[in-house]
């Protein structure tokens, strides 16, 4: 292959991987499996029209609903997402394409904490459009998230997340129980 056919690497901007997400048809089964590996406990949240505003899916108004679980493991967050209801989502598509088999569906990057609008412009300039996005409401503050359409090029979906400075987690459940105080 001539050297002119080899693409040169673009300037890096993704930053650090902050999250690994497993999409599953059963968040409880997946949490139980990860707990056996020493990952957990999990905060469990519902992403609904009440908790997530500005929902968009493939450029149109979105109607996705998800059960979302988080466990911190050092600086990395393990996320579990289960589509619930009939709304369209990347997670629902992913499960349908894989006969409902769970697995790692996306990675989240901090994009060196540049503002979300810049992250979107940079990803679009590289040919990756927002595929699913929304604004999660905290007890205080917001968390803007955007999944980019990278799967065909990179083998998985890339997400970026931006928490407001005043973010406080919304109400949630712990599974199997809250962490023990040290």
N, C-alpha and C positions, 0 to 999 in steps of 0.2 A: 504494500500500500504506500503511495507517495506520502511524504511527510506533510504536504499541504492538506491532505484529507483528514489528518488527525486534529481533532479540536483542541485548542489550547484551553487550559483551565481558566475559568472566570475568577475574578477577584473574590476571595472568600468573604462571606458576611454572615453565615448561618450561626456562628458562635458555638455555644456549648449545647449538647443534648441535655435537656432537662427532664424529659419524660419518655417512657416507653409504654405504649398502650396495647393491651390485649382486648380484642373485640370477641364477644362471646354470646351465645344464646342463654347462658345461665351465669349471672354474676356471682351467685352464691357458690356454685361448683368451682368456678375459677378462683374465687377468694380462698376457698378451702384448700385448693391445690397449692396456691402460693403460701398460705399460712404454714403448710407442712414443710415448705422450704425456708421458713423463717422470715418471710416477707409479710408485714402487717403490723398492727391492726389497720383496718381500712375505715376511712370516712366514706359514708354512702350518701349521695345526693341524687335528686331528681332534676333533670333538665326538662322543663315544661314551658308552656307559654307564659306562666306566671314568674318563673325564675330566669328565663333567658329571653331577652328582647332582641330585636333586629336580626331575627333568624333568616338566613338566606341559604338556598341550596341551588348550586349551579346557576347563579345569576338571577334567580327568581325568589319571591318570598318563600321561606321555609316553614315546614310544619313538623320538623323532627322532634321526637321526645326520646330521652335516653335515661337510663340508670347509670350513674357515673360513680366510680369508687376510686379512692386514692390512698396509697400507702407510701410513706417516705422511707427510703433506704439510703442513708447518707445524703448526698446532694442530688440523688436521682429520685424521681417519683415514678412509681408503678401505677398505671391507670388501667381500670377495667371499664369497658363501655358495653352496655346491653341495650340495643334498640327496643323500645316499648311502644305500643300503639301502632298505628298504620302510617305514620308520617314517613316521608322519604328522607334517607340519610345515607352518608357514605358507609356507615357501619352496617346498615341493613343490606345495602348492595353487596358489600364485602361478604357477609354471611351467606347470602343467596348464591353468589358465585362459587362458594366453597362448600355447598351442601350443609350449611349450618355448623361448620367446623371452626372452633375458636383458634385464634392465633394472633401474632403481632401484626397490627394493621397500620399503625403510624408511630412516628417519632416526633417529639416536639423540640424545637430549638429556641434559644433565647434571642437570637439575631443581635447579639451584643447590646441588647436593650435599646435599640433605636425605636422611635415611635412606630406604631402599627401602620400608619399611612405610608411611611417610608418602606417598611417591610413589604407591604403589598406592591408598591411601585417597583421595588427591586425584583421581586419574584415575577411580576408581570413582564418586566424588561427582559427577564431570562426565559420567558415563554410559559410561565406557570400561573394560571388564573386561580382565583379563589374558587374552591369547590363547595365549601360549607363554612358558615361563619355565624357568629352571634355575640351577644353581650350578656354575660352571666352576672346576675345581681347578687352582691354579697350582703351581709348584715350591714356593712358599710362598704362603699366603693363598688367598683365593677371589675370584671375580668373580660377583656376582649379576646376572642379566639378566632383563628382563621386556619382552615385546612386548605392546602394548595393541591392542585391537580398534578401531582408529581409521579403517580404510580406507574404510568406507562414508561416514563423515562428512568426512574430511579428504583423501581420495584416495590416501593412503598409510598405512603402518603406522608408529607411533611406538614407539620402544624407549627404555628407560632402563637404564643400566649402573652398578653400584656395585662398585668395587674395594676390597678390604680394605686397610688401611694397610700391611700387610706383603707386598703382592702382588709376586711375581716370576713372570715368564712361564714356563709349562711348556716342556718340550722341544718343539722345532719344527724345521722345515726352513726354509731361505731359498730364495727363487726370484727371479731366477735365481742369485743368490749373495748372501752377506752384504754389508751396506753397507761402502763403503770408509771407512777411518778418515781423518779430516781432519787 
